[in-house]
Amino acid sequence: MTSTRRPALWDKIVFMSLGILVIVLSSLVLLFMPLEETGNMAISTDTKQDALRNATIPIHRDVIIGNFFPFIDSMVSDYQPKLSYSLDEHLLVHTNPWIIDTLANTDYYRMIARDSFVYDQKQLLVLRAGDSLKLPSLKEAEELRQFLADLKLDINIPEYKLRIFHKDSLLHAFPIRVGQNKEKYLAMGNRLTDLRTLTGTGSIIRHAKNPDFYNPVTHQPFYTTKRDDGKRTMMPQIPWIETEINGVRYGQMIHPTTNPKTLEKAYSNGCIGTKEADGWVIYYHAPLGTPINIRYDLYMEDGDILPDIYNKKRGL
């Protein structure tokens, strides 16, 4: 009698072919599954990250400055569970650096230079329906987080200059205004206050994304500002950055001024003032914990000697 049993080798070939087919079909299911579904699957961290690599967030509605921070915060909250790393506002914006340029271009004086008067900058568009935001891959997120961790701010008072360094490399240098060389009674502190900007080392400890505005002399709130060109507008919504110097919170802030004619002068009540456009760039290069050094150096590397605006050489 002749046996009808298939050779053992043939069985192995059939078994291996079926196994390969199952693997291929499983890979195709993961590849074409929508982003939202992959976020809810009980899959490994690596697979989850692979599914989100190079993913984008579609923008379905216009987003103005007045709604920008809540929108970005909602994006971080919605997509964080789908990621294998910690997402935050600074990571998301640095992955899409054109956002910083868009915000900087809402500077009142840049708009005026384009023959566009804007009474309320909060109404200006930042994101448009149809735009999209890229999510960083795991590798990109790690690199960006290290980049942000290596940033530091340096301010030289008599030079009227704020610099942003990445390690020892200069990224940006901006003109600033500093505190006046006098004392004044401020109702906000209920005391006679030395208005000179204080020196020392410290860090960034708070961001005021939607600051309230008070006259420090009278402690009265205000909502509008008279610009250098004589026109009056609403106060812009640009984050204020609070510093801690020598372990003390003096209320010494880095914030934009609506009157850039006062830059490169000892004009403020102690805070460090910047252009509006520069304020956006500084904010996104000064996450919480960023080191800051505020110094009073009169002698420059090129041999120049700066004006002694606080009369420190005379010991005053």
HUBELGI-V758503 format. One record per residue. N is the residue number from 1. RES is the residue in three letters. PHI is phi in whole degrees, -180 to 180 (NA if undefined). PSI is psi in whole degrees, 0 to 359 (none if undefined). NEAR is the number of other ideal C-beta (glycine too) atoms within 12 Angstrom. Layout:
n:N res:RES phi:PHI psi:PSI near:NEAR
n:N res:RES phi:PHI psi:PSI near:NEAR
This chain:
n:1 res:MET phi:NA psi:137 near:4
n:2 res:THR phi:-91 psi:131 near:4
n:3 res:SER phi:-75 psi:140 near:6
n:4 res:THR phi:-102 psi:6 near:6
n:5 res:ARG phi:-71 psi:134 near:9
n:6 res:ARG phi:-72 psi:149 near:12
n:7 res:PRO phi:-59 psi:150 near:11
n:8 res:ALA phi:-61 psi:326 near:10
n:9 res:LEU phi:-63 psi:320 near:10
n:10 res:TRP phi:-63 psi:319 near:12
n:11 res:ASP phi:-60 psi:318 near:13
n:12 res:LYS phi:-64 psi:319 near:13
n:13 res:ILE phi:-63 psi:315 near:14
n:14 res:VAL phi:-62 psi:317 near:15
n:15 res:PHE phi:-63 psi:316 near:15
n:16 res:MET phi:-66 psi:323 near:14
n:17 res:SER phi:-65 psi:318 near:14
n:18 res:LEU phi:-64 psi:320 near:14
n:19 res:GLY phi:-63 psi:316 near:14
n:20 res:ILE phi:-64 psi:321 near:14
n:21 res:LEU phi:-62 psi:319 near:14
n:22 res:VAL phi:-63 psi:317 near:14
n:23 res:ILE phi:-63 psi:316 near:14
n:24 res:VAL phi:-63 psi:315 near:14
n:25 res:LEU phi:-64 psi:321 near:14
n:26 res:SER phi:-64 psi:320 near:16
n:27 res:SER phi:-65 psi:320 near:16
n:28 res:LEU phi:-65 psi:323 near:12
n:29 res:VAL phi:-61 psi:314 near:18
n:30 res:LEU phi:-67 psi:323 near:23
n:31 res:LEU phi:-66 psi:319 near:16
n:32 res:PHE phi:-100 psi:1 near:13
n:33 res:MET phi:-71 psi:137 near:21
n:34 res:PRO phi:-59 psi:154 near:16
n:35 res:LEU phi:-56 psi:317 near:26
n:36 res:GLU phi:-62 psi:324 near:17
n:37 res:GLU phi:-73 psi:320 near:16
n:38 res:THR phi:-63 psi:331 near:28
n:39 res:GLY phi:-67 psi:337 near:24
n:40 res:ASN phi:-98 psi:357 near:14
n:41 res:MET phi:-80 psi:148 near:20
n:42 res:ALA phi:-86 psi:73 near:9
n:43 res:ILE phi:-114 psi:169 near:21
n:44 res:SER phi:-69 psi:161 near:13
n:45 res:THR phi:-59 psi:316 near:16
n:46 res:ASP phi:-64 psi:317 near:15
n:47 res:THR phi:-65 psi:320 near:23
n:48 res:LYS phi:-61 psi:316 near:29
n:49 res:GLN phi:-66 psi:321 near:27
n:50 res:ASP phi:-62 psi:322 near:23
n:51 res:ALA phi:-67 psi:332 near:32
n:52 res:LEU phi:-97 psi:357 near:37
n:53 res:ARG phi:-61 psi:130 near:24
n:54 res:ASN phi:65 psi:19 near:18
n:55 res:ALA phi:-73 psi:155 near:28
n:56 res:THR phi:-127 psi:154 near:20
n:57 res:ILE phi:-104 psi:115 near:30
n:58 res:PRO phi:-73 psi:141 near:19
n:59 res:ILE phi:-99 psi:119 near:25
n:60 res:HIS phi:-99 psi:352 near:15
n:61 res:ARG phi:-148 psi:159 near:16
n:62 res:ASP phi:-67 psi:141 near:19
n:63 res:VAL phi:-124 psi:120 near:31
n:64 res:ILE phi:-94 psi:168 near:25
n:65 res:ILE phi:-56 psi:320 near:36
n:66 res:GLY phi:-61 psi:336 near:23
n:67 res:ASN phi:-112 psi:5 near:23
n:68 res:PHE phi:-64 psi:310 near:36
n:69 res:PHE phi:-66 psi:316 near:29
n:70 res:PRO phi:-60 psi:323 near:18
n:71 res:PHE phi:-65 psi:311 near:29
n:72 res:ILE phi:-62 psi:319 near:32
n:73 res:ASP phi:-62 psi:322 near:22
n:74 res:SER phi:-68 psi:324 near:20
n:75 res:MET phi:-64 psi:316 near:34
n:76 res:VAL phi:-62 psi:316 near:28
n:77 res:SER phi:-66 psi:320 near:17
n:78 res:ASP phi:-70 psi:322 near:20
n:79 res:TYR phi:-97 psi:346 near:34
n:80 res:GLN phi:-56 psi:317 near:23
n:81 res:PRO phi:-64 psi:342 near:19
n:82 res:LYS phi:-91 psi:357 near:31
n:83 res:LEU phi:-112 psi:153 near:33
n:84 res:SER phi:-95 psi:8 near:28
n:85 res:TYR phi:-136 psi:170 near:29
n:86 res:SER phi:-86 psi:115 near:19
n:87 res:LEU phi:-93 psi:141 near:35
n:88 res:ASP phi:-143 psi:174 near:27
n:89 res:GLU phi:-57 psi:314 near:33
n:90 res:HIS phi:-65 psi:321 near:35
n:91 res:LEU phi:-63 psi:315 near:36
n:92 res:LEU phi:-65 psi:318 near:40
n:93 res:VAL phi:-71 psi:321 near:37
n:94 res:HIS phi:-70 psi:337 near:30
n:95 res:THR phi:-72 psi:338 near:37
n:96 res:ASN phi:-125 psi:68 near:30
n:97 res:PRO phi:-63 psi:344 near:23
n:98 res:TRP phi:-62 psi:338 near:19
n:99 res:ILE phi:-63 psi:318 near:36
n:100 res:ILE phi:-62 psi:317 near:28
n:101 res:ASP phi:-63 psi:319 near:18
n:102 res:THR phi:-62 psi:315 near:27
n:103 res:LEU phi:-65 psi:317 near:38
n:104 res:ALA phi:-61 psi:326 near:34
n:105 res:ASN phi:-77 psi:358 near:26
n:106 res:THR phi:-86 psi:0 near:37
n:107 res:ASP phi:-49 psi:130 near:34
n:108 res:TYR phi:-53 psi:316 near:38
n:109 res:TYR phi:-75 psi:332 near:31
n:110 res:ARG phi:-69 psi:322 near:25
n:111 res:MET phi:-66 psi:318 near:26
n:112 res:ILE phi:-62 psi:321 near:21
n:113 res:ALA phi:-64 psi:339 near:13
n:114 res:ARG phi:-99 psi:19 near:13
n:115 res:ASP phi:60 psi:38 near:8
n:116 res:SER phi:-129 psi:104 near:16
n:117 res:PHE phi:-84 psi:130 near:18
n:118 res:VAL phi:-124 psi:119 near:27
n:119 res:TYR phi:-77 psi:319 near:20
n:120 res:ASP phi:-128 psi:101 near:22
n:121 res:GLN phi:-66 psi:341 near:39
n:122 res:LYS phi:-63 psi:340 near:24
n:123 res:GLN phi:-89 psi:357 near:21
n:124 res:LEU phi:-74 psi:144 near:33
n:125 res:LEU phi:-77 psi:138 near:26
n:126 res:VAL phi:-110 psi:312 near:34
n:127 res:LEU phi:-121 psi:140 near:30
n:128 res:ARG phi:-111 psi:149 near:19
n:129 res:ALA phi:-57 psi:130 near:13
n:130 res:GLY phi:105 psi:340 near:13
n:131 res:ASP phi:-70 psi:170 near:22
n:132 res:SER phi:-147 psi:152 near:20
n:133 res:LEU phi:-112 psi:135 near:33
n:134 res:LYS phi:-85 psi:136 near:28
n:135 res:LEU phi:-88 psi:138 near:34
n:136 res:PRO phi:-72 psi:145 near:37
n:137 res:SER phi:-72 psi:172 near:25
n:138 res:LEU phi:-59 psi:315 near:27
n:139 res:LYS phi:-64 psi:315 near:17
n:140 res:GLU phi:-62 psi:319 near:26
n:141 res:ALA phi:-62 psi:317 near:30
n:142 res:GLU phi:-64 psi:318 near:18
n:143 res:GLU phi:-67 psi:318 near:18
n:144 res:LEU phi:-66 psi:320 near:34
n:145 res:ARG phi:-63 psi:321 near:25
n:146 res:GLN phi:-69 psi:320 near:16
n:147 res:PHE phi:-58 psi:313 near:27
n:148 res:LEU phi:-66 psi:324 near:32
n:149 res:ALA phi:-68 psi:336 near:20
n:150 res:ASP phi:-95 psi:6 near:21
n:151 res:LEU phi:-81 psi:153 near:36
n:152 res:LYS phi:-154 psi:150 near:31
n:153 res:LEU phi:-106 psi:142 near:40
n:154 res:ASP phi:-133 psi:128 near:33
n:155 res:ILE phi:-125 psi:126 near:44
n:156 res:ASN phi:-112 psi:111 near:30
n:157 res:ILE phi:-59 psi:305 near:38
n:158 res:PRO phi:-70 psi:347 near:33
n:159 res:GLU phi:-89 psi:347 near:30
n:160 res:TYR phi:53 psi:53 near:30
n:161 res:LYS phi:-140 psi:134 near:29
n:162 res:LEU phi:-115 psi:128 near:44
n:163 res:ARG phi:-118 psi:146 near:30
n:164 res:ILE phi:-113 psi:124 near:34
n:165 res:PHE phi:-114 psi:144 near:24
n:166 res:HIS phi:-108 psi:107 near:21
n:167 res:LYS phi:56 psi:245 near:14
n:168 res:ASP phi:-106 psi:8 near:11
n:169 res:SER phi:-97 psi:129 near:13
n:170 res:LEU phi:-76 psi:124 near:18
n:171 res:LEU phi:-98 psi:315 near:24
n:172 res:HIS phi:-146 psi:152 near:30
n:173 res:ALA phi:-139 psi:125 near:21
n:174 res:PHE phi:-125 psi:144 near:37
n:175 res:PRO phi:-74 psi:146 near:26
n:176 res:ILE phi:-137 psi:169 near:41
n:177 res:ARG phi:-115 psi:155 near:37
n:178 res:VAL phi:-130 psi:181 near:40
n:179 res:GLY phi:-68 psi:151 near:39
n:180 res:GLN phi:-71 psi:155 near:27
n:181 res:ASN phi:-91 psi:66 near:26
n:182 res:LYS phi:-166 psi:174 near:21
n:183 res:GLU phi:-109 psi:148 near:17
n:184 res:LYS phi:-150 psi:146 near:23
n:185 res:TYR phi:-76 psi:125 near:18
n:186 res:LEU phi:-116 psi:121 near:24
n:187 res:ALA phi:-63 psi:331 near:17
n:188 res:MET phi:-61 psi:325 near:21
n:189 res:GLY phi:-103 psi:352 near:20
n:190 res:ASN phi:55 psi:43 near:12
n:191 res:ARG phi:-164 psi:165 near:12
n:192 res:LEU phi:-72 psi:126 near:13
n:193 res:THR phi:-122 psi:134 near:25
n:194 res:ASP phi:-75 psi:117 near:22
n:195 res:LEU phi:-85 psi:355 near:29
n:196 res:ARG phi:-67 psi:138 near:31
n:197 res:THR phi:-64 psi:130 near:38
n:198 res:LEU phi:-82 psi:146 near:31
n:199 res:THR phi:-99 psi:162 near:28
n:200 res:GLY phi:144 psi:183 near:22
n:201 res:THR phi:-116 psi:152 near:21
n:202 res:GLY phi:-178 psi:216 near:28
n:203 res:SER phi:-156 psi:170 near:27
n:204 res:ILE phi:-84 psi:126 near:35
n:205 res:ILE phi:-118 psi:347 near:26
n:206 res:ARG phi:-158 psi:145 near:25
n:207 res:HIS phi:-116 psi:128 near:29
n:208 res:ALA phi:-102 psi:96 near:24
n:209 res:LYS phi:-75 psi:334 near:26
n:210 res:ASN phi:-133 psi:73 near:20
n:211 res:PRO phi:-68 psi:149 near:27
n:212 res:ASP phi:-91 psi:152 near:16
n:213 res:PHE phi:-118 psi:123 near:26
n:214 res:TYR phi:-130 psi:140 near:20
n:215 res:ASN phi:-73 psi:116 near:17
n:216 res:PRO phi:-66 psi:338 near:27
n:217 res:VAL phi:-76 psi:316 near:19
n:218 res:THR phi:-104 psi:346 near:15
n:219 res:HIS phi:61 psi:29 near:16
n:220 res:GLN phi:-98 psi:140 near:13
n:221 res:PRO phi:-72 psi:153 near:14
n:222 res:PHE phi:-143 psi:158 near:19
n:223 res:TYR phi:-130 psi:347 near:19
n:224 res:THR phi:-125 psi:168 near:17
n:225 res:THR phi:-143 psi:146 near:25
n:226 res:LYS phi:-94 psi:122 near:16
n:227 res:ARG phi:-81 psi:170 near:28
n:228 res:ASP phi:-60 psi:333 near:20
n:229 res:ASP phi:-88 psi:7 near:18
n:230 res:GLY phi:88 psi:353 near:12
n:231 res:LYS phi:-87 psi:151 near:19
n:232 res:ARG phi:-107 psi:136 near:18
n:233 res:THR phi:-137 psi:171 near:30
n:234 res:MET phi:-68 psi:154 near:24
n:235 res:MET phi:-68 psi:138 near:31
n:236 res:PRO phi:-76 psi:156 near:40
n:237 res:GLN phi:-99 psi:86 near:34
n:238 res:ILE phi:-124 psi:131 near:42
n:239 res:PRO phi:-57 psi:141 near:36
n:240 res:TRP phi:-96 psi:145 near:33
n:241 res:ILE phi:-118 psi:120 near:40
n:242 res:GLU phi:-95 psi:137 near:30
n:243 res:THR phi:-107 psi:154 near:41
n:244 res:GLU phi:-118 psi:121 near:26
n:245 res:ILE phi:-117 psi:127 near:30
n:246 res:ASN phi:54 psi:36 near:17
n:247 res:GLY phi:79 psi:8 near:12
n:248 res:VAL phi:-125 psi:137 near:16
n:249 res:ARG phi:-92 psi:101 near:17
n:250 res:TYR phi:-89 psi:356 near:28
n:251 res:GLY phi:77 psi:19 near:27
n:252 res:GLN phi:-84 psi:108 near:38
n:253 res:MET phi:-105 psi:157 near:40
n:254 res:ILE phi:-107 psi:120 near:47
n:255 res:HIS phi:-155 psi:159 near:40
n:256 res:PRO phi:-74 psi:153 near:45
n:257 res:THR phi:-110 psi:145 near:40
n:258 res:THR phi:-86 psi:2 near:33
n:259 res:ASN phi:-129 psi:80 near:26
n:260 res:PRO phi:-64 psi:349 near:29
n:261 res:LYS phi:-64 psi:342 near:19
n:262 res:THR phi:-87 psi:355 near:27
n:263 res:LEU phi:-68 psi:154 near:29
n:264 res:GLU phi:61 psi:36 near:26
n:265 res:LYS phi:-142 psi:158 near:23
n:266 res:ALA phi:-88 psi:92 near:30
n:267 res:TYR phi:-130 psi:337 near:27
n:268 res:SER phi:-86 psi:181 near:33
n:269 res:ASN phi:-95 psi:26 near:36
n:270 res:GLY phi:121 psi:336 near:36
n:271 res:CYS phi:-76 psi:167 near:37
n:272 res:ILE phi:-101 psi:115 near:48
n:273 res:GLY phi:-98 psi:146 near:41
n:274 res:THR phi:-135 psi:171 near:44
n:275 res:LYS phi:-67 psi:157 near:36
n:276 res:GLU phi:-62 psi:313 near:41
n:277 res:ALA phi:-59 psi:317 near:32
n:278 res:ASP phi:-66 psi:327 near:38
n:279 res:GLY phi:-59 psi:321 near:44
n:280 res:TRP phi:-67 psi:317 near:39
n:281 res:VAL phi:-64 psi:316 near:37
n:282 res:ILE phi:-62 psi:316 near:43
n:283 res:TYR phi:-56 psi:315 near:43
n:284 res:TYR phi:-81 psi:1 near:41
n:285 res:HIS phi:-118 psi:19 near:38
n:286 res:ALA phi:-140 psi:62 near:42
n:287 res:PRO phi:-63 psi:164 near:32
n:288 res:LEU phi:-55 psi:135 near:23
n:289 res:GLY phi:95 psi:353 near:22
n:290 res:THR phi:-61 psi:129 near:35
n:291 res:PRO phi:-67 psi:147 near:28
n:292 res:ILE phi:-139 psi:140 near:38
n:293 res:ASN phi:-125 psi:121 near:25
n:294 res:ILE phi:-112 psi:117 near:38
n:295 res:ARG phi:-126 psi:170 near:26
n:296 res:TYR phi:-132 psi:79 near:29
n:297 res:ASP phi:-107 psi:120 near:21
n:298 res:LEU phi:-90 psi:337 near:20
n:299 res:TYR phi:-102 psi:118 near:16
n:300 res:MET phi:-90 psi:159 near:14
n:301 res:GLU phi:-64 psi:332 near:10
n:302 res:ASP phi:-84 psi:4 near:8
n:303 res:GLY phi:97 psi:349 near:8
n:304 res:ASP phi:-69 psi:150 near:12
n:305 res:ILE phi:-116 psi:125 near:14
n:306 res:LEU phi:-81 psi:156 near:24
n:307 res:PRO phi:-61 psi:137 near:20
n:308 res:ASP phi:-86 psi:78 near:20
n:309 res:ILE phi:-65 psi:335 near:28
n:310 res:TYR phi:-105 psi:11 near:26
n:311 res:ASN phi:56 psi:37 near:16
n:312 res:LYS phi:-72 psi:332 near:19
n:313 res:LYS phi:-65 psi:335 near:15
n:314 res:ARG phi:-93 psi:3 near:8
n:315 res:GLY phi:75 psi:24 near:7
n:316 res:LEU phi:-95 psi:none near:13
